[in-house]
Amino acid sequence: MTKPSKFNRIESAAVRIGGPNGRIFIGRDHSSILDKIKRTTDTRPVIGEMGFVDTRGEFLDRKAAMKIAVEAGQVKEPMDPKELCSQDIIGGLKDE
């Protein structure tokens, strides 16, 4: 896991399909990513790990992402203080 720094931030929500070395889809929020996966792949049902991608391009689970987002000042009032949700990010996230 990447050590958080003031220069590392959460860039996009992400869904990883196929385990640790699987394909990563990114977007503004997890719902739109799941819709994109359904439209662009034959994967049914969509089963994947929801997380985030940081400025280094690393996939992070919700807990690791929360630590980075808090340190970077991207979160004000999280829905869950332990795990990041895309709605928690102040100013929103990048789409694709």
QUIFENZI-V76753 format. One record per backbone hydrogen bond with DSSP energy under -0.5 kcal/mol. NH is the residue of the N-H (numbers start at 1). CO is the residue of the C=O. Records with the same first field share a line. If there is no record, write none. Layout:
# QUIFENZI-V76753
NH = CO / CO
This chain:
# QUIFENZI-V76753
8 = 5
11 = 9 / 53
12 = 53
13 = 27
14 = 51
15 = 25
16 = 49
17 = 15 / 23
22 = 19
23 = 17
25 = 15
27 = 13
33 = 29
34 = 30
35 = 31
36 = 32
37 = 33
38 = 34
39 = 35
40 = 36
41 = 37
44 = 42
47 = 45
48 = 46
49 = 16
50 = 48
51 = 14
52 = 60
53 = 12
54 = 58
55 = 9
57 = 54
60 = 52
62 = 50
65 = 61
66 = 62
67 = 63
68 = 64
69 = 65
70 = 66
71 = 67
72 = 68
73 = 70
74 = 69
75 = 69
76 = 88
84 = 62
88 = 85
89 = 86
90 = 74
92 = 89
94 = 11
96 = 94
